[in-house]
Amino acid sequence: MSDNIEVMWEGRFITAKREGKWEYVSRSRGITAAVILAIDAGHVLLVEQYRVPLGKNCIELPAGLVGDHDDNADEDSAIAAIRELEEETGYRAETMENCGEYYSSPGMVSESFSLFKASGLTKVSEGGGVDGENITVHRVALSELSDFIESKRQEGAGIDVKLMMFLQLV
């Protein structure tokens, strides 16, 4: 990256930038994301929620922003992953293994995410996210995952590309 970056627009969570002829977006304030691969007794935990940019529900691995509030700007990504997994799915992880940093759409977005593998899962609540998130939790048998994804696709749901990465890991 050069020092010749023009900020075209900045919101609380994203910033539109231009460098030469290249336009892209980034997370504001250094915010990153944590994505969680949680397998419990041969079942994977997935979430379904409405995504405004798609205009429809999307099937995803549980995930959330790291350091997105002023009171936790220096939040550790593993702590955020534990928090987000519990908020979204109702499962608490004993440990989170950091599997590395990834970029989902590097031609358009500079955002990175850390992939975590959760272990030692205990169900502690119904999940569903925080107020206004309306998350549906799916606990899907690994042997039925491909059929589940295809069924959701036929219903009109979007499928997050990170699920393809997950399919390669199992």
Biotite code that builds the C-alpha atoms (Angstrom):
import biotite.structure as struc

atoms = struc.array([
    struc.Atom([0.000, 0.000, 0.000], chain_id="A", res_id=1, res_name="MET", atom_name="CA", element="C"),
    struc.Atom([1.185, 3.479, -0.779], chain_id="A", res_id=2, res_name="SER", atom_name="CA", element="C"),
    struc.Atom([0.708, 6.658, 1.174], chain_id="A", res_id=3, res_name="ASP", atom_name="CA", element="C"),
    struc.Atom([-1.490, 7.942, -1.668], chain_id="A", res_id=4, res_name="ASN", atom_name="CA", element="C"),
    struc.Atom([-4.800, 6.565, -0.346], chain_id="A", res_id=5, res_name="ILE", atom_name="CA", element="C"),
    struc.Atom([-7.872, 8.773, -0.634], chain_id="A", res_id=6, res_name="GLU", atom_name="CA", element="C"),
    struc.Atom([-10.695, 8.202, 1.844], chain_id="A", res_id=7, res_name="VAL", atom_name="CA", element="C"),
    struc.Atom([-13.857, 8.641, -0.218], chain_id="A", res_id=8, res_name="MET", atom_name="CA", element="C"),
    struc.Atom([-16.308, 7.944, 2.608], chain_id="A", res_id=9, res_name="TRP", atom_name="CA", element="C"),
    struc.Atom([-16.019, 6.704, 6.188], chain_id="A", res_id=10, res_name="GLU", atom_name="CA", element="C"),
    struc.Atom([-18.698, 5.238, 8.420], chain_id="A", res_id=11, res_name="GLY", atom_name="CA", element="C"),
    struc.Atom([-18.569, 3.702, 11.865], chain_id="A", res_id=12, res_name="ARG", atom_name="CA", element="C"),
    struc.Atom([-17.651, 0.219, 10.566], chain_id="A", res_id=13, res_name="PHE", atom_name="CA", element="C"),
    struc.Atom([-16.429, 0.579, 6.959], chain_id="A", res_id=14, res_name="ILE", atom_name="CA", element="C"),
    struc.Atom([-14.375, 3.003, 4.893], chain_id="A", res_id=15, res_name="THR", atom_name="CA", element="C"),
    struc.Atom([-14.430, 3.396, 1.092], chain_id="A", res_id=16, res_name="ALA", atom_name="CA", element="C"),
    struc.Atom([-10.972, 4.163, -0.278], chain_id="A", res_id=17, res_name="LYS", atom_name="CA", element="C"),
    struc.Atom([-9.267, 4.914, -3.580], chain_id="A", res_id=18, res_name="ARG", atom_name="CA", element="C"),
    struc.Atom([-5.655, 4.334, -4.520], chain_id="A", res_id=19, res_name="GLU", atom_name="CA", element="C"),
    struc.Atom([-5.024, 5.446, -8.081], chain_id="A", res_id=20, res_name="GLY", atom_name="CA", element="C"),
    struc.Atom([-7.832, 3.875, -10.137], chain_id="A", res_id=21, res_name="LYS", atom_name="CA", element="C"),
    struc.Atom([-8.437, 1.112, -7.566], chain_id="A", res_id=22, res_name="TRP", atom_name="CA", element="C"),
    struc.Atom([-11.457, 1.455, -5.266], chain_id="A", res_id=23, res_name="GLU", atom_name="CA", element="C"),
    struc.Atom([-12.012, -0.799, -2.252], chain_id="A", res_id=24, res_name="TYR", atom_name="CA", element="C"),
    struc.Atom([-13.485, -0.912, 1.226], chain_id="A", res_id=25, res_name="VAL", atom_name="CA", element="C"),
    struc.Atom([-11.876, -1.623, 4.574], chain_id="A", res_id=26, res_name="SER", atom_name="CA", element="C"),
    struc.Atom([-12.997, -1.962, 8.146], chain_id="A", res_id=27, res_name="ARG", atom_name="CA", element="C"),
    struc.Atom([-12.783, 1.297, 10.084], chain_id="A", res_id=28, res_name="SER", atom_name="CA", element="C"),
    struc.Atom([-10.699, 1.730, 13.216], chain_id="A", res_id=29, res_name="ARG", atom_name="CA", element="C"),
    struc.Atom([-8.620, -1.437, 12.652], chain_id="A", res_id=30, res_name="GLY", atom_name="CA", element="C"),
    struc.Atom([-11.564, -3.771, 13.286], chain_id="A", res_id=31, res_name="ILE", atom_name="CA", element="C"),
    struc.Atom([-11.050, -7.375, 12.177], chain_id="A", res_id=32, res_name="THR", atom_name="CA", element="C"),
    struc.Atom([-13.261, -10.457, 12.310], chain_id="A", res_id=33, res_name="ALA", atom_name="CA", element="C"),
    struc.Atom([-13.209, -13.918, 13.883], chain_id="A", res_id=34, res_name="ALA", atom_name="CA", element="C"),
    struc.Atom([-14.815, -16.916, 12.155], chain_id="A", res_id=35, res_name="VAL", atom_name="CA", element="C"),
    struc.Atom([-15.440, -20.053, 14.173], chain_id="A", res_id=36, res_name="ILE", atom_name="CA", element="C"),
    struc.Atom([-15.426, -23.671, 13.053], chain_id="A", res_id=37, res_name="LEU", atom_name="CA", element="C"),
    struc.Atom([-17.321, -25.517, 15.800], chain_id="A", res_id=38, res_name="ALA", atom_name="CA", element="C"),
    struc.Atom([-17.819, -29.267, 15.522], chain_id="A", res_id=39, res_name="ILE", atom_name="CA", element="C"),
    struc.Atom([-19.743, -31.035, 18.271], chain_id="A", res_id=40, res_name="ASP", atom_name="CA", element="C"),
    struc.Atom([-20.093, -34.833, 18.266], chain_id="A", res_id=41, res_name="ALA", atom_name="CA", element="C"),
    struc.Atom([-20.030, -35.156, 14.479], chain_id="A", res_id=42, res_name="GLY", atom_name="CA", element="C"),
    struc.Atom([-22.185, -32.054, 13.908], chain_id="A", res_id=43, res_name="HIS", atom_name="CA", element="C"),
    struc.Atom([-21.134, -28.606, 12.706], chain_id="A", res_id=44, res_name="VAL", atom_name="CA", element="C"),
    struc.Atom([-22.706, -25.450, 14.105], chain_id="A", res_id=45, res_name="LEU", atom_name="CA", element="C"),
    struc.Atom([-23.917, -23.066, 11.411], chain_id="A", res_id=46, res_name="LEU", atom_name="CA", element="C"),
    struc.Atom([-25.886, -19.852, 11.616], chain_id="A", res_id=47, res_name="VAL", atom_name="CA", element="C"),
    struc.Atom([-28.502, -18.379, 9.336], chain_id="A", res_id=48, res_name="GLU", atom_name="CA", element="C"),
    struc.Atom([-29.293, -14.699, 9.319], chain_id="A", res_id=49, res_name="GLN", atom_name="CA", element="C"),
    struc.Atom([-30.643, -12.013, 7.038], chain_id="A", res_id=50, res_name="TYR", atom_name="CA", element="C"),
    struc.Atom([-27.872, -10.098, 5.290], chain_id="A", res_id=51, res_name="ARG", atom_name="CA", element="C"),
    struc.Atom([-28.853, -6.658, 4.012], chain_id="A", res_id=52, res_name="VAL", atom_name="CA", element="C"),
    struc.Atom([-26.239, -6.542, 1.178], chain_id="A", res_id=53, res_name="PRO", atom_name="CA", element="C"),
    struc.Atom([-27.642, -9.814, -0.221], chain_id="A", res_id=54, res_name="LEU", atom_name="CA", element="C"),
    struc.Atom([-31.296, -9.058, 0.478], chain_id="A", res_id=55, res_name="GLY", atom_name="CA", element="C"),
    struc.Atom([-31.774, -12.587, 1.811], chain_id="A", res_id=56, res_name="LYS", atom_name="CA", element="C"),
    struc.Atom([-30.783, -15.052, 4.504], chain_id="A", res_id=57, res_name="ASN", atom_name="CA", element="C"),
    struc.Atom([-27.273, -16.475, 4.410], chain_id="A", res_id=58, res_name="CYS", atom_name="CA", element="C"),
    struc.Atom([-25.850, -19.731, 5.803], chain_id="A", res_id=59, res_name="ILE", atom_name="CA", element="C"),
    struc.Atom([-22.519, -19.110, 7.507], chain_id="A", res_id=60, res_name="GLU", atom_name="CA", element="C"),
    struc.Atom([-20.034, -20.303, 10.058], chain_id="A", res_id=61, res_name="LEU", atom_name="CA", element="C"),
    struc.Atom([-20.507, -18.357, 13.309], chain_id="A", res_id=62, res_name="PRO", atom_name="CA", element="C"),
    struc.Atom([-18.480, -15.137, 13.204], chain_id="A", res_id=63, res_name="ALA", atom_name="CA", element="C"),
    struc.Atom([-18.195, -11.674, 14.616], chain_id="A", res_id=64, res_name="GLY", atom_name="CA", element="C"),
    struc.Atom([-16.208, -8.489, 14.742], chain_id="A", res_id=65, res_name="LEU", atom_name="CA", element="C"),
    struc.Atom([-13.166, -8.063, 16.962], chain_id="A", res_id=66, res_name="VAL", atom_name="CA", element="C"),
    struc.Atom([-12.796, -4.739, 18.766], chain_id="A", res_id=67, res_name="GLY", atom_name="CA", element="C"),
    struc.Atom([-15.969, -3.251, 17.305], chain_id="A", res_id=68, res_name="ASP", atom_name="CA", element="C"),
    struc.Atom([-16.961, -1.342, 20.457], chain_id="A", res_id=69, res_name="HIS", atom_name="CA", element="C"),
    struc.Atom([-15.064, 1.540, 22.009], chain_id="A", res_id=70, res_name="ASP", atom_name="CA", element="C"),
    struc.Atom([-14.813, -0.338, 25.325], chain_id="A", res_id=71, res_name="ASP", atom_name="CA", element="C"),
    struc.Atom([-13.087, -3.357, 23.693], chain_id="A", res_id=72, res_name="ASN", atom_name="CA", element="C"),
    struc.Atom([-10.995, -1.821, 20.896], chain_id="A", res_id=73, res_name="ALA", atom_name="CA", element="C"),
    struc.Atom([-7.945, -3.895, 21.984], chain_id="A", res_id=74, res_name="ASP", atom_name="CA", element="C"),
    struc.Atom([-9.920, -7.139, 22.274], chain_id="A", res_id=75, res_name="GLU", atom_name="CA", element="C"),
    struc.Atom([-8.002, -10.369, 21.665], chain_id="A", res_id=76, res_name="ASP", atom_name="CA", element="C"),
    struc.Atom([-9.411, -12.225, 18.652], chain_id="A", res_id=77, res_name="SER", atom_name="CA", element="C"),
    struc.Atom([-9.616, -15.570, 20.537], chain_id="A", res_id=78, res_name="ALA", atom_name="CA", element="C"),
    struc.Atom([-11.678, -13.915, 23.284], chain_id="A", res_id=79, res_name="ILE", atom_name="CA", element="C"),
    struc.Atom([-13.942, -12.386, 20.628], chain_id="A", res_id=80, res_name="ALA", atom_name="CA", element="C"),
    struc.Atom([-14.338, -15.810, 18.990], chain_id="A", res_id=81, res_name="ALA", atom_name="CA", element="C"),
    struc.Atom([-15.403, -17.376, 22.303], chain_id="A", res_id=82, res_name="ILE", atom_name="CA", element="C"),
    struc.Atom([-17.865, -14.524, 22.918], chain_id="A", res_id=83, res_name="ARG", atom_name="CA", element="C"),
    struc.Atom([-19.318, -14.596, 19.399], chain_id="A", res_id=84, res_name="GLU", atom_name="CA", element="C"),
    struc.Atom([-19.752, -18.380, 19.367], chain_id="A", res_id=85, res_name="LEU", atom_name="CA", element="C"),
    struc.Atom([-21.749, -18.229, 22.586], chain_id="A", res_id=86, res_name="GLU", atom_name="CA", element="C"),
    struc.Atom([-23.837, -15.208, 21.525], chain_id="A", res_id=87, res_name="GLU", atom_name="CA", element="C"),
    struc.Atom([-24.693, -16.657, 18.124], chain_id="A", res_id=88, res_name="GLU", atom_name="CA", element="C"),
    struc.Atom([-25.031, -20.400, 18.809], chain_id="A", res_id=89, res_name="THR", atom_name="CA", element="C"),
    struc.Atom([-25.478, -20.775, 22.561], chain_id="A", res_id=90, res_name="GLY", atom_name="CA", element="C"),
    struc.Atom([-22.361, -22.985, 22.781], chain_id="A", res_id=91, res_name="TYR", atom_name="CA", element="C"),
    struc.Atom([-19.380, -22.147, 24.978], chain_id="A", res_id=92, res_name="ARG", atom_name="CA", element="C"),
    struc.Atom([-15.938, -23.327, 23.849], chain_id="A", res_id=93, res_name="ALA", atom_name="CA", element="C"),
    struc.Atom([-13.297, -24.483, 26.294], chain_id="A", res_id=94, res_name="GLU", atom_name="CA", element="C"),
    struc.Atom([-10.532, -23.630, 23.812], chain_id="A", res_id=95, res_name="THR", atom_name="CA", element="C"),
    struc.Atom([-10.081, -21.802, 20.516], chain_id="A", res_id=96, res_name="MET", atom_name="CA", element="C"),
    struc.Atom([-7.277, -22.810, 18.165], chain_id="A", res_id=97, res_name="GLU", atom_name="CA", element="C"),
    struc.Atom([-6.170, -20.051, 15.808], chain_id="A", res_id=98, res_name="ASN", atom_name="CA", element="C"),
    struc.Atom([-5.921, -21.535, 12.292], chain_id="A", res_id=99, res_name="CYS", atom_name="CA", element="C"),
    struc.Atom([-4.565, -18.359, 10.689], chain_id="A", res_id=100, res_name="GLY", atom_name="CA", element="C"),
    struc.Atom([-5.556, -15.154, 8.973], chain_id="A", res_id=101, res_name="GLU", atom_name="CA", element="C"),
    struc.Atom([-7.537, -15.175, 5.702], chain_id="A", res_id=102, res_name="TYR", atom_name="CA", element="C"),
    struc.Atom([-9.008, -12.728, 3.188], chain_id="A", res_id=103, res_name="TYR", atom_name="CA", element="C"),
    struc.Atom([-12.396, -13.473, 1.627], chain_id="A", res_id=104, res_name="SER", atom_name="CA", element="C"),
    struc.Atom([-12.524, -11.031, -1.303], chain_id="A", res_id=105, res_name="SER", atom_name="CA", element="C"),
    struc.Atom([-9.114, -9.329, -1.615], chain_id="A", res_id=106, res_name="PRO", atom_name="CA", element="C"),
    struc.Atom([-9.898, -7.611, -4.913], chain_id="A", res_id=107, res_name="GLY", atom_name="CA", element="C"),
    struc.Atom([-12.612, -5.526, -3.286], chain_id="A", res_id=108, res_name="MET", atom_name="CA", element="C"),
    struc.Atom([-12.218, -5.647, 0.508], chain_id="A", res_id=109, res_name="VAL", atom_name="CA", element="C"),
    struc.Atom([-9.077, -5.346, 2.634], chain_id="A", res_id=110, res_name="SER", atom_name="CA", element="C"),
    struc.Atom([-10.792, -7.002, 5.620], chain_id="A", res_id=111, res_name="GLU", atom_name="CA", element="C"),
    struc.Atom([-9.164, -10.075, 7.075], chain_id="A", res_id=112, res_name="SER", atom_name="CA", element="C"),
    struc.Atom([-10.553, -12.663, 9.431], chain_id="A", res_id=113, res_name="PHE", atom_name="CA", element="C"),
    struc.Atom([-8.952, -15.129, 11.797], chain_id="A", res_id=114, res_name="SER", atom_name="CA", element="C"),
    struc.Atom([-10.304, -18.663, 11.561], chain_id="A", res_id=115, res_name="LEU", atom_name="CA", element="C"),
    struc.Atom([-10.688, -20.440, 14.890], chain_id="A", res_id=116, res_name="PHE", atom_name="CA", element="C"),
    struc.Atom([-11.418, -24.084, 15.596], chain_id="A", res_id=117, res_name="LYS", atom_name="CA", element="C"),
    struc.Atom([-13.514, -24.431, 18.745], chain_id="A", res_id=118, res_name="ALA", atom_name="CA", element="C"),
    struc.Atom([-13.270, -27.451, 21.009], chain_id="A", res_id=119, res_name="SER", atom_name="CA", element="C"),
    struc.Atom([-14.701, -28.551, 24.334], chain_id="A", res_id=120, res_name="GLY", atom_name="CA", element="C"),
    struc.Atom([-18.193, -27.317, 23.452], chain_id="A", res_id=121, res_name="LEU", atom_name="CA", element="C"),
    struc.Atom([-20.967, -27.026, 26.034], chain_id="A", res_id=122, res_name="THR", atom_name="CA", element="C"),
    struc.Atom([-24.476, -25.803, 25.239], chain_id="A", res_id=123, res_name="LYS", atom_name="CA", element="C"),
    struc.Atom([-25.280, -22.976, 27.669], chain_id="A", res_id=124, res_name="VAL", atom_name="CA", element="C"),
    struc.Atom([-28.162, -21.128, 25.960], chain_id="A", res_id=125, res_name="SER", atom_name="CA", element="C"),
    struc.Atom([-30.333, -21.008, 22.854], chain_id="A", res_id=126, res_name="GLU", atom_name="CA", element="C"),
    struc.Atom([-28.053, -18.537, 21.072], chain_id="A", res_id=127, res_name="GLY", atom_name="CA", element="C"),
    struc.Atom([-29.598, -16.373, 18.387], chain_id="A", res_id=128, res_name="GLY", atom_name="CA", element="C"),
    struc.Atom([-27.268, -13.393, 18.710], chain_id="A", res_id=129, res_name="GLY", atom_name="CA", element="C"),
    struc.Atom([-27.705, -10.066, 20.419], chain_id="A", res_id=130, res_name="VAL", atom_name="CA", element="C"),
    struc.Atom([-30.765, -7.813, 20.080], chain_id="A", res_id=131, res_name="ASP", atom_name="CA", element="C"),
    struc.Atom([-31.758, -7.360, 16.453], chain_id="A", res_id=132, res_name="GLY", atom_name="CA", element="C"),
    struc.Atom([-29.581, -10.136, 14.975], chain_id="A", res_id=133, res_name="GLU", atom_name="CA", element="C"),
    struc.Atom([-32.322, -12.782, 14.660], chain_id="A", res_id=134, res_name="ASN", atom_name="CA", element="C"),
    struc.Atom([-29.891, -15.668, 14.135], chain_id="A", res_id=135, res_name="ILE", atom_name="CA", element="C"),
    struc.Atom([-31.152, -19.206, 13.560], chain_id="A", res_id=136, res_name="THR", atom_name="CA", element="C"),
    struc.Atom([-28.760, -21.910, 14.756], chain_id="A", res_id=137, res_name="VAL", atom_name="CA", element="C"),
    struc.Atom([-28.328, -25.086, 12.714], chain_id="A", res_id=138, res_name="HIS", atom_name="CA", element="C"),
    struc.Atom([-26.558, -28.140, 14.177], chain_id="A", res_id=139, res_name="ARG", atom_name="CA", element="C"),
    struc.Atom([-25.930, -30.220, 11.058], chain_id="A", res_id=140, res_name="VAL", atom_name="CA", element="C"),
    struc.Atom([-24.513, -33.745, 10.905], chain_id="A", res_id=141, res_name="ALA", atom_name="CA", element="C"),
    struc.Atom([-21.279, -33.699, 8.924], chain_id="A", res_id=142, res_name="LEU", atom_name="CA", element="C"),
    struc.Atom([-22.595, -36.580, 6.797], chain_id="A", res_id=143, res_name="SER", atom_name="CA", element="C"),
    struc.Atom([-25.598, -34.421, 5.801], chain_id="A", res_id=144, res_name="GLU", atom_name="CA", element="C"),
    struc.Atom([-23.807, -31.105, 5.289], chain_id="A", res_id=145, res_name="LEU", atom_name="CA", element="C"),
    struc.Atom([-23.725, -31.114, 1.480], chain_id="A", res_id=146, res_name="SER", atom_name="CA", element="C"),
    struc.Atom([-27.446, -31.951, 1.328], chain_id="A", res_id=147, res_name="ASP", atom_name="CA", element="C"),
    struc.Atom([-28.228, -29.266, 3.922], chain_id="A", res_id=148, res_name="PHE", atom_name="CA", element="C"),
    struc.Atom([-26.326, -26.609, 1.957], chain_id="A", res_id=149, res_name="ILE", atom_name="CA", element="C"),
    struc.Atom([-28.030, -27.601, -1.291], chain_id="A", res_id=150, res_name="GLU", atom_name="CA", element="C"),
    struc.Atom([-31.448, -27.544, 0.406], chain_id="A", res_id=151, res_name="SER", atom_name="CA", element="C"),
    struc.Atom([-30.805, -24.045, 1.749], chain_id="A", res_id=152, res_name="LYS", atom_name="CA", element="C"),
    struc.Atom([-29.585, -22.922, -1.673], chain_id="A", res_id=153, res_name="ARG", atom_name="CA", element="C"),
    struc.Atom([-32.829, -24.231, -3.222], chain_id="A", res_id=154, res_name="GLN", atom_name="CA", element="C"),
    struc.Atom([-34.783, -22.231, -0.599], chain_id="A", res_id=155, res_name="GLU", atom_name="CA", element="C"),
    struc.Atom([-33.018, -19.108, -1.858], chain_id="A", res_id=156, res_name="GLY", atom_name="CA", element="C"),
    struc.Atom([-30.466, -18.646, 0.922], chain_id="A", res_id=157, res_name="ALA", atom_name="CA", element="C"),
    struc.Atom([-27.004, -17.315, 0.191], chain_id="A", res_id=158, res_name="GLY", atom_name="CA", element="C"),
    struc.Atom([-24.089, -19.589, 1.053], chain_id="A", res_id=159, res_name="ILE", atom_name="CA", element="C"),
    struc.Atom([-20.988, -18.017, 2.569], chain_id="A", res_id=160, res_name="ASP", atom_name="CA", element="C"),
    struc.Atom([-17.840, -19.040, 0.663], chain_id="A", res_id=161, res_name="VAL", atom_name="CA", element="C"),
    struc.Atom([-16.099, -19.846, 3.961], chain_id="A", res_id=162, res_name="LYS", atom_name="CA", element="C"),
    struc.Atom([-18.232, -22.994, 4.092], chain_id="A", res_id=163, res_name="LEU", atom_name="CA", element="C"),
    struc.Atom([-16.242, -24.269, 1.103], chain_id="A", res_id=164, res_name="MET", atom_name="CA", element="C"),
    struc.Atom([-13.048, -23.828, 3.128], chain_id="A", res_id=165, res_name="MET", atom_name="CA", element="C"),
    struc.Atom([-14.658, -25.766, 5.951], chain_id="A", res_id=166, res_name="PHE", atom_name="CA", element="C"),
    struc.Atom([-15.600, -28.619, 3.621], chain_id="A", res_id=167, res_name="LEU", atom_name="CA", element="C"),
    struc.Atom([-11.919, -28.895, 2.699], chain_id="A", res_id=168, res_name="GLN", atom_name="CA", element="C"),
    struc.Atom([-10.923, -29.183, 6.376], chain_id="A", res_id=169, res_name="LEU", atom_name="CA", element="C"),
    struc.Atom([-13.209, -32.107, 7.220], chain_id="A", res_id=170, res_name="VAL", atom_name="CA", element="C"),
])
